[in-house]
Amino acid sequence: MKLVKHIASLGYGSRKQVQRMFREGRITNAAGEVLYADDPLDHDDVRVDGQPLDPPPGLLLMLHKPTGYTCSTRDAGRLVYDLLPSRFRLRNPVLSTVGRLDRATSGLLLLTDDGQLLHRIIAPKAKLPKVYLATLAQDLRGDEAALFAAGTLMLEGETTPLLPARLEVLEPRRARLTLHEGRYHQVRRMFAAAGNHVVALHRERIGGLDLAGLPPGSWRRLDEDARARLFVA
């Protein structure tokens, strides 16, 4: 791939804009020597305005999503992409969320531009555990753990029962729920089916990954070790 096309694909601008950056001397190597558009591509050696290039395609990010942000670009208001460098929205391949968290839900959200990895994570056969902390409007009755674990609970409007889920009661109105699937608003609908209402929801973990001290609104790139931990429940 040509250097111009590669830099443009990372969201730094259109090819015409990147060509202008070359003419302005803004693209150099690590030693500060000006590069030209037809120079060989060496991603790790390229600098834009003195800064290393963003990661190449194959990117996987962990974001600590705060409440008030939406994952869908079709929705009005603040988007999770607003928490990332603005050029990340212009990357090609596109940087997509791996599943979604609704506006009122906080916690661990993955984003990737690797389509195969995305499908591997969300594929039903993967059954990656997803762990949520729920705060409820009413005290738990005491039978919710058995109900969720039975594998027979049917959500309204669906024809397939939920997979067994594990409920850990922490306080009368707080519980930790571990799922192995990801249906639409599943946690909220499960508690609604049990006669309760979720007032706050936070995703703590996906597979073997947790937020590990990552502050709300912050993100980090996941390396190969972290990717491996993702698939270790």
N, C-alpha and C positions, 0 to 999 in steps of 0.2 A: 504494500500500500504506500502511496506517495505521502510525503510528510505533510503537505497541505491538507489532503483528504483526511489523514489521521487526526490532525489537530482540530479540524472542523467537526469531525465525528464526536469529539469529546465535548462539544458545546461551546467552544471559544468564539464561534462566529461562523458565518457562511464562508464558503471557499474564497469569495472575493474579499471578504473582511480579513481572513487569515493571510491572504496574499499581500494585503496592505500592511499587515503586521510584520511580514517579512521585509517589505520595502522600508519600513520605519526602523528596522534593526531591533525589534522587540523580541525576536526569537533567536536564542543563542544556545550554545552547549554549556555544559557545567563549568567549563573554564572561562566562560564569558565571551567566547568567539562567536561572531554573528553567523547564523546559519542561513542557507538559501533554500528556496522551495524545492529544488531538485536534489538536495543532499540526501544521502541514505537515511532511512528511518532507524533511529536508536532511541526508543521511548525513554529509557531511564536517563539518557544524557541530554534530553531537550529541556530547555527552560523558556518560560514565557514571562517576560518582565522580571526575570531573575528567579522565578519560582518553578519548581518541578512540575511537570505535567500531572494532571489528575490521573487516577488509575486507568489503565486500558480497559477495553471491554472484557466482561467477566467479573464485573464489580458486584460485591455483596456488602450491603450496609446494614447496621443495626441502628435504629432510631428509637429514642425514648419519647414516644408521642405524648404530648400533653392533651388534656381535654380541650375542646374548642376548635380542633383541627380536623379536617375531613381528608379521606384518602382518594376521593373521586374528583377528577378535574372538572366534572360536569356540575358539581355543586357550587353554590355561591359561598363566599366567605373565605376564611383562612384554610390553606392547603398544607399538608405535611411537606410538600416541596418547598414551601416558604422557609422551612427550617434548614434547608440545604443550600449550598452555593447555587446561585441563580442559573449558571450554565448547565447544571446537572439536568435541568428540564429539557435541554436542547440536545442531549446526548443521542447518538444513534449507533447501536440499538437503544431503544427507549428504556429508561430506568423506571421500573414498575414496582408497586407495592406487592408483596407476597401475601395475598389475602388482604383483608381490610379490618380496621378497627373503626367503629362509628364515632361520630363527633364527641359523644359523651364518654367514650372509653379511652383510658390512658394506657401506657405501657409499651411493651416490646413490639416493634414493627420492623419487619425485614423488607429491604428493597433490593432489586437486582436487575441487571440488564441481560442476564443469562437465561434465556427462555427454557432451556433444558433443566437447569437447576430449579427454576421457579416451579415447573411442573413436577419435578421430583419431590419438592417439599410439600406441595398441596395435593399430590395424588392420593386418592383414598387408600390405596394399598400401603402408603408410607405410614399412616396412622401415628404420625408424630404427636407426642403428648403436648398439649397446650394448657398452661396452668393460669387460672384467673383467681383474683381476689375480689369477692363480691361483698358489698355492704347492702343490707336489705332494709326495707321499710318496716317489716314486722319480724317478730321473733320467729325463729325456725320452729316447726311443729315437732320435729324429731323423727319423722318418717322419710325425709327427703333423701337421705343417703341410700336407703333401700330402694326407693323409687328410681333414683338416677342410675343405680348399679344394676337394675334388673334387665336392662336391654329391651324393655317392652314399651317404654314411654313414647307416645306418638304426639308430635307437635301438631297444633291446629293447621289444617290445610295441607298436611303431608300424608304420604301413604306408606312410608318406610319408618319403622321404629328407630330410635336413636341407639347408637352403640352404648354399651355400659360406660358410665362415667363415675369417677370417684369424688365423693364429697367429704371434706374434712371440716368439721365445725370448730371454729376458733372462739367465737363469742355468740351470744344469743342471736345477734344480727350480722355476724360476719362469718364468712366461710370461704374455703379454698376449694375450687372445682377444677378437676383435671379431665379434659376431653381428648378424644382421639379422632375427632372429625371437626369440620368447621362450617356448619350450616348458618344460614342467615340469622343474625341476632340470636344465636343459639342459647347462650347463657341466660339472657334476659327472658327468652321464651320458656326455657326450662323452669325457671323460678316462677314465672307466671302460671305455668301448668300446675305448679304446686301451691298456688294461691298466694304468691308473694310478689314483691316488686323490687327490682334492683335499683338502688338510688346512686350507687357508685360502682364502677367496674374498672379493674386494672389487670392487664396481662403481665404476669411475672416471668414466664418462661415459655420457650418453644424448644422442644427436644432437649438437648443438653445445654442450651444457652439461656443465660439470664442477663439482666441489665448490669450486674456487677458494678454498681456505683455510678453508672452513667446518669448524669443529671437530666431532669425533664427538659426537652427541647434540644438535647445534644445527640450527636451521632458519632459512630466510629466505623471504620472499614474493618471487615472481618477477614483475617488471614486464613491460610489453609488449615491451621490447627483448629481455629474456631469453626470452620466449615465442617471439619470431622466431628467436633463435639455436637454440632447441630443434630447429627443423626445417631447420637448415643443417648438414649433416653435414661 
